[in-house]
Amino acid sequence: MKRLFYGMMLSVFLFSGFQTLQAADNWTVIKSHVGNFQAILPGEVDYSASKVDTEIGQIDLHSFSVEANEGNVAYFVFYSDYPEGTDEETDPIVLLQNARDGVVGEGSRQTREEKIQVGDHPGLEFDFVQGTGAQKTYGYWRLYVVKNRLYQIGIISIDEPGVDHKIKTIYGSFDLLN
């Protein structure tokens, strides 16, 4: 029975195409050869893949996430691939703006935006807030378009603005693999 369990766990990691390594202070290094990136998140990482309906059709969304502070804070790295040729047909800035609008959504207010890049590839960094009064949700997000792939690095915090030093650490850890 143990052998079957370990075999199933090994196949899950092999087929998902990523590995995690425990770093200092309970941070986890994510290295996805299939996703062609590496990053770190603060805690034990959960991986999932799902199909998402978009304006350009259904795409696969790969999610690496950590929940913290009794579920009041969540850290994410996502990647998804647009159909072949999207990068030739659509301005990457338009893809970034559309993705930003999807993240911020209705009922939220964007509070900051900055153009960024990873290597030679364009990106956007922005913050947003949803809710009023004492009940607010804060979002901190980075998007990158690399050919047909969209990368997202996000942090959602309920009732806690400025989730501390972890934002800069997570943002600074993201890099593309060769």
C-alpha positions as CSV (number, residue, x, y, z in Angstrom):
1,M,0.0,0.0,0.0
2,K,2.8,2.4,0.9
3,R,4.6,1.7,-2.4
4,L,1.4,2.5,-4.3
5,F,0.9,5.8,-2.4
6,Y,4.6,6.9,-3.0
7,G,4.3,5.9,-6.7
8,M,1.2,8.0,-7.1
9,M,2.8,11.0,-5.3
10,L,5.9,10.7,-7.5
11,S,3.8,10.6,-10.7
12,V,1.9,13.7,-9.6
13,F,5.1,15.7,-9.2
14,L,6.6,14.4,-12.5
15,F,3.5,15.1,-14.5
16,S,2.9,18.5,-13.0
17,G,6.5,19.4,-14.2
18,F,7.6,21.3,-11.1
19,Q,9.6,20.7,-8.0
20,T,9.6,22.5,-4.7
21,L,12.5,22.8,-2.3
22,Q,12.2,24.0,1.2
23,A,14.1,27.3,1.7
24,A,15.0,29.1,4.9
25,D,12.2,30.4,7.3
26,N,9.6,27.9,5.8
27,W,9.8,29.5,2.3
28,T,9.3,27.1,-0.6
29,V,11.3,27.4,-3.9
30,I,9.1,26.5,-6.9
31,K,10.9,25.5,-10.0
32,S,8.7,24.7,-13.0
33,H,10.5,23.4,-16.1
34,V,7.2,23.1,-17.9
35,G,6.2,26.6,-16.9
36,N,9.8,27.8,-17.5
37,F,10.0,29.8,-14.2
38,Q,11.1,29.8,-10.7
39,A,9.9,31.7,-7.6
40,I,9.5,31.4,-3.9
41,L,6.4,31.5,-1.7
42,P,6.2,31.7,2.1
43,G,5.0,28.2,3.1
44,E,3.9,24.9,1.8
45,V,2.8,25.3,-1.9
46,D,-0.4,23.7,-3.3
47,Y,-0.4,23.1,-7.1
48,S,-3.5,22.8,-9.2
49,A,-4.5,23.1,-12.9
50,S,-7.9,24.0,-14.2
51,K,-9.6,25.1,-17.4
52,V,-10.7,28.7,-17.5
53,D,-13.1,30.3,-20.0
54,T,-11.7,33.5,-21.6
55,E,-12.6,35.8,-24.4
56,I,-10.2,33.9,-26.6
57,G,-11.4,30.4,-25.6
58,Q,-10.7,27.9,-22.9
59,I,-7.1,28.0,-21.5
60,D,-5.3,25.9,-18.9
61,L,-4.4,27.8,-15.7
62,H,-1.6,26.4,-13.6
63,S,-1.7,27.7,-10.0
64,F,0.9,27.5,-7.2
65,S,-0.5,28.9,-4.0
66,V,0.0,29.3,-0.2
67,E,-2.6,30.4,2.3
68,A,-1.5,32.0,5.5
69,N,-2.8,33.9,8.6
70,E,-5.8,31.6,9.0
71,G,-6.8,32.1,5.4
72,N,-6.7,35.9,5.5
73,V,-3.6,36.1,3.2
74,A,-3.0,34.1,0.0
75,Y,0.1,34.1,-2.2
76,F,0.0,33.0,-5.8
77,V,2.0,32.3,-8.9
78,F,-0.1,31.5,-12.0
79,Y,0.8,30.8,-15.6
80,S,-1.4,30.1,-18.6
81,D,-0.8,29.8,-22.3
82,Y,-2.7,31.7,-25.0
83,P,-3.4,29.9,-28.3
84,E,-0.4,29.8,-30.7
85,G,0.1,33.0,-32.7
86,T,-1.6,35.2,-30.1
87,D,1.7,37.0,-29.5
88,E,1.9,37.8,-33.3
89,E,-1.7,38.9,-33.5
90,T,-2.1,40.9,-30.3
91,D,-0.1,43.7,-28.7
92,P,1.3,42.3,-25.4
93,I,0.4,45.5,-23.7
94,V,-3.2,44.9,-24.6
95,L,-2.9,41.3,-23.2
96,L,-1.5,42.8,-20.0
97,Q,-4.2,45.4,-19.7
98,N,-7.0,42.8,-20.3
99,A,-5.5,40.5,-17.7
100,R,-5.2,43.4,-15.2
101,D,-8.9,44.3,-15.8
102,G,-9.8,40.7,-15.2
103,V,-7.9,40.6,-11.9
104,V,-9.1,43.9,-10.6
105,G,-12.7,43.2,-11.7
106,E,-15.9,45.1,-11.0
107,G,-16.3,46.5,-7.5
108,S,-12.6,46.9,-7.0
109,R,-10.6,50.1,-7.3
110,Q,-7.1,50.1,-8.7
111,T,-4.7,52.2,-6.5
112,R,-1.4,51.9,-8.3
113,E,0.1,50.8,-11.6
114,E,3.6,50.6,-12.9
115,K,5.2,49.2,-16.1
116,I,7.8,46.6,-15.4
117,Q,9.6,43.8,-17.3
118,V,11.3,40.4,-16.8
119,G,14.2,40.2,-19.2
120,D,13.0,41.8,-22.4
121,H,9.4,40.9,-21.8
122,P,6.7,43.5,-20.7
123,G,4.8,43.5,-17.5
124,L,2.5,45.4,-15.2
125,E,2.6,45.8,-11.5
126,F,-0.5,47.1,-9.8
127,D,-2.4,47.2,-6.5
128,F,-6.1,47.3,-5.9
129,V,-8.6,47.3,-3.1
130,Q,-12.2,46.0,-2.8
131,G,-14.8,46.8,-0.2
132,T,-15.4,49.8,2.0
133,G,-15.0,50.7,5.7
134,A,-13.3,48.1,7.8
135,Q,-14.0,45.2,5.5
136,K,-11.5,45.5,2.7
137,T,-9.6,43.1,0.5
138,Y,-6.2,44.3,-0.8
139,G,-4.5,42.9,-3.9
140,Y,-0.9,43.2,-5.0
141,W,-0.2,41.8,-8.5
142,R,2.4,41.4,-11.2
143,L,1.8,40.3,-14.8
144,Y,4.3,39.3,-17.5
145,V,3.7,38.3,-21.1
146,V,6.3,36.0,-22.6
147,K,5.4,35.0,-26.1
148,N,2.1,33.2,-25.7
149,R,2.4,32.8,-21.9
150,L,0.9,35.0,-19.2
151,Y,2.6,34.9,-15.8
152,Q,0.8,36.3,-12.7
153,I,2.3,36.8,-9.2
154,G,-0.3,37.8,-6.7
155,I,-1.0,38.5,-3.1
156,I,-4.5,38.9,-1.6
157,S,-4.9,40.1,1.9
158,I,-8.2,40.5,3.8
159,D,-8.2,43.5,6.2
160,E,-4.4,43.8,6.1
161,P,-3.0,46.5,3.8
162,G,0.7,46.1,2.8
163,V,1.3,42.5,3.6
164,D,4.9,43.3,4.7
165,H,8.3,42.4,3.3
166,K,7.0,39.2,1.7
167,I,5.7,41.2,-1.3
168,K,9.2,42.3,-2.3
169,T,10.7,38.9,-1.6
170,I,8.1,37.1,-3.8
171,Y,8.3,39.6,-6.6
172,G,12.1,39.6,-6.5
173,S,12.3,35.8,-6.6
174,F,10.4,35.4,-9.9
175,D,12.7,34.6,-12.8
176,L,12.5,32.8,-16.1
177,L,14.4,29.6,-16.7
178,N,16.7,29.2,-19.7
